[in-house]
Amino acid sequence: MSFSAYDRCRLSLSGHFRYNSSADGFWQIAGSHFSWTILLKRVKNHASRIRDFTPISDKNWKYLTGKAYEYATFIHDVILPLLARSHRLSDSGHTFIGHSLGGLFGIYMLLTRLSSFDNYILSSLSVWHDRARIFNMKATFSSNHRKVFIGVGAIETPEKSQIRNDMVRGARQPQRKLVIEEG
């Protein structure tokens, strides 16, 4: 595999080891080459993860929510340009990886910040946040197609495991939104 003059980056907001390993395996199978993997995570502060990854303010939560716009702006206006200057990144081919609330934030980025990433790997999306109101948001249209991989475990349902929200149903919702708004 040869290196290009400009590299692509993979931005991961998921600190979960097994998820990052799965994403790495997916990209090895797909044959994609990334010279830089950028991990932005907030393992030490659970409250900031909830604040930054949720697009809609929800007063029913213990922690502050609804600051995804500010975090997306920070990634788009600060992080990506900084990486482009310091690591010779290309203008396209970048991948966003998110799990759980990171997956919710990935859907938010996909709906509102199309120029930031071309590929998305999202698993166990927490689209249930605030009763899935993220899908009431108007999607930004682009003539450039994005590649989106959404994964979820078959038993990630209240009936089959000890979880409150149906992640399988949640994984199907983005496709409906994106196809309806595009067509």
Secondary structure, DSSP 8 states (H G I E B T S, - for coil): ----SSB-EEEE----HHHHHHHHHHHHHHT---SEEEE---TT-HHHHHHHH-SS--TTSSS----HHHHHHHIIIIIHHHHHHHH-B-SS--EEEEETHHHHHHHHHHHH-TTT-SEEEEES--TTGGGGGGGGS-----SS--EEEEE--TT-STTTSS-SS-HHHHHHHHHHHHHHHH-
